[in-house]
Amino acid sequence: MPPMPARILHISIARDWREVYAFMADHEKMPLWASGLSSGLTRDGEDWIAPGPLGNARVRFVTRNDYGVVDHLVTLEDGRQVHNALRVVPNGDGAEVMFTLLRQPGMSEAQFADDAAWVEKDLARLKSILESGKD
């Protein structure tokens, strides 16, 4: 398969990057800001189960690390897998959160734009939570 079109979506957060990473790496908190997981995650061994409109998705996160990596692999019920690259890096006294959005095979340009808008909304929610100190 050739490389898929990609967009790197990012947001600056006025909070120490290590605190941002700790919040994001706590998978039980993801539904607070990742609206696609609003119904929650349930632990299943090393994976997490995320119910959604397309059925239950199995999510496997990278282990906690010192590099700000919160990558995860989502396996849909039909077996399709989506790799999500999610990173937190230092940016001055704050953090930069970056998500690499890949245009999946068969996805129209409009659907890709809608996906990007959804991710941007979630990143804005993450910023709001972390900058308000209500985490």
N, C-alpha and C positions, 0 to 999 in steps of 0.2 A: 504494500500500500504506500503510495507517495505521501509526503508530509502534508498534513492538514493545514488549512489556513488558521492562523492563530492571532489572538489579541491578548496583550498583557494589560490587565486592569489593575489599577493600584490606587492606594489612598495613603495619605500621611496622617499619622495619629500622634498627638502631643502627649505621649506617655512612653516611659522607658521601654525599649524593644523587648527586653526580657520579660517584663510584666505582660506585654501584649502577647508574646509567645506563650507564656504560662496559661493565660486565659484561653487562647485558641487551641492549645494542646490538651485542654480539659474537654474531652469529647462530649461529656454530659452537658456542657454549656453551649455547644454549637447551635442547638435549636433556638437559643436566645437571639441569635443574630443571623443564622443561615436559614432563611425562610422556607427553603425546600425541605428542611428537616423539622419543621414546626411541630410535627406530631411526635417528635422525640426519637431517640436512638436507644436500642436495647442491646446490651452486651450479649454476645454469643461466642464464647471462647475468645480467640484473638480478634474476631470480627465484631462488627456492630450491625444490627438490622435496622433499616430505615424504611418504614412504610411510606408509600406514596401512591400517586395516581396510576402509575404503571405497575403496581404491585410492590412487593418487598424487595429492596435493594440490599445487598451485602456490601458493607464498607470496611475496608482494611486500611488503617492508618500506619504511616511510618512510625517507628518507635521514637519516644522523646529523645531529643538530641540537643547539642550545644550550638546548632547552626540556624535555628529558626525555621526549620523545615516542617511543614504540616501536610505534606503530600498525602494523598489517599487514592485508593483504587476502588471504584464503585462497580460492582457486578450486578447487572439487572437480571430479573427473573428469566429473561430469554437467553442469558449467557453473554450478552454484549458487555464489554468492559470499557469504562471511561477512566482515564488517568487524569487526576486533578493535581496540578502543581500549585501549591500554596506556600508562600514564603513570607517571613518577617525578617527585615534587616534593620540595623541601626540607621537612623537618619537624624543627625545632630543629637539633641537630647531626647528625641522621639523615635518613631518607628515608621517604616514604609512597609505596607502589606501589599503583596503582589499575587495575583491569581492569573495563571495562564489558561485562557479559554480557547479550546480547540473546536473548530467547526467540524462536527461529526459527519460521516458520510450520509448523504441523502438530506442533509439539513439545508434549507433555503437560506438565502442571504437575509431575508426578513426574520426567520427563526433565529439565526445567529445574532442578529441585532437585538432581538428580544431577550435572548440568553444573556448577552452582554449587559443590557439594562438591568436585568434581574440581579446579576452579580454586583453591579455598581450599587444597587439599592441595598444589598446585604452588606457590602463593605461600608457604606454610609451608616448603617445601623450599628455595625461593630465599632466604628469610630465614636458614635454617639454614646454607646454604653461605656466604652473605656475612658473617654474624656470626661464623662459625667461622674466617674468614680462609683457608679452603681453596679459594679460587677461583683 
